[in-house]
């Protein structure tokens, strides 16, 4: 194994951004040697945290007491915040985890202020009864996160794709991956491993997230024997730009309508405010799941725009209000989103509607964790979007921002405590050689399939057959087509045979994880015969609390995917019984 890079640490974190960096800092503070792997070159250069041009949720009373921000409301409290999260998650949340989130959010906000974060406004977003959104752009958070990480003593392993967990006698004892810069195999011996790899949004063609979110953590955890939950609930945001390609996935249209800040109208090609048929009380300020389903339904039924979207219009608003949107929203949210000068792309808002479509925004499902961020595999922990259970079937605005810091810190502390009593285990040469043989295949094979084309084929399949609106027929068709794509993946051959910075090769390795994630979504969707949260099945359009108040689990049994059901975990709120129209709960 002389050509391998072999590293040893107490705690190894896969993923370097909000949840991963926070976990690493906490474990380092507790005296552990900590190593963090990132696909990118540095903290803030990959993953979703830098893309968080949104808000962090915290109960309004705590905001009032701690930060004293204008617009906060002391009538709110943690109990009401808890209720809104559980109701927003359609009662599938692990309520123990929601309690941890609600209790930990104020402390997380205080910690961020100490870093140098300046929360200047608080907003009321859809699904929240009170103003709870602490706005701060991810592009400004990333440098602060980077500075705090490097002060902590934790070490960074850049340009590293971790693709497999090492499990010995049922316990996670390390990881194997690839040094993207050199093509060398990287072997990590660790007493504890934390997954903080984010979601699997790249499975879909239009997404608000960076393209490296390929579901690596969920797929690795599954292969290692951990349970996944709620995989049928990828969340779409209503809506994002379709054109031009440079801004595809940017969520400015949602900011101007469904986010709840501006009273933009959602219109179909007949000029109808179609939300009247889905949520006549809240209209455009309904929750993201209902808005996305309504939007996708209009498009599917032929009432969409020429490019396959719907319209967001502000032309009904007074001219001076549109001219002064900066008094209502942070100007960066619609003029300089993600560093782009949106004025170059946004049409004349006085007279022209914006075309928008749903974009994959978040994964509510992921690795099943306990209250200490522990998984079913001893030695393996997880935090942030890679996990399932906190958000239930639908996430409310701002809760992911809070989750990455609250649970990142918790995962770091839990992994540190575990590593103090764990021991390092030697890596078997045969295991490393088997891994190397597998990942080298696309590099040396005389294959006929192009990984970039297969990635696009998979993404097209995902949105057409397992997108916002699903049914049994299209889901079964999706499984059949996915089998064909997986067969084609065994015939991938890359044109560039150099192992250094070979994007073709990396794409071929990520494809395996993406295919797994899509299969979990499809099978989970087939297993749940109802519509709830961000899963809408046209053949089962109602929410069935009599039969489906349960969690769909996914795990590996032998070489097969096994699905089962577990009861929901209640600590405070008991869901109502009955069968309801979608969106009523």
Secondary structure, DSSP 8 states (H G I E B T S, - for coil): -TTSEEEEEEEEEE--SHHHHHHHHHHHHTT--EEEE-SSSSTTSSSSGGG--EEEE--HHHHHHHT--TT--TT--HHHHHHHHHHHTTT-S-HHHHHHHHHHHHHHHHHHHHHT-----EE--TT-SS--EEEE-HHHHHHHHHHHHHHHT-EEE-SEEEEEEEEETTEEEEEEEEETTT--EEEEEEEEEEE-----GGGSSSBSS-TT---HHHHHHHHHT--EE-TT-EEEEEEEE-SSGGGTT--HHHHTTTTSSS--EEE-TTS--GGGGT-TTTGGGS-HHHHHHHHHHHHHTT-S-TTS-EEEE-TTS-HHHHHTGGGTS-THHHHSGGG--GGGTS--TTT--EEEEEEEEEES-EEE--TTSB-SSBTEEE-GGGEESSSTTS--TTHHHHHHHHHHHHHHHHHHHHHHH-------HHHHHHHHHHHHHHHHS---B-HHHHHHHHHHHHHHHSSSEE-HHHHHHHHHHHHHHHHHHTTB--S----TT-HHHHHHHHHHHHHHHHHHHHHHHHH--S-BTTBEETTB-EEETTT--EEEEEEEETTEEEEEEEE---SS-----SEEETT--
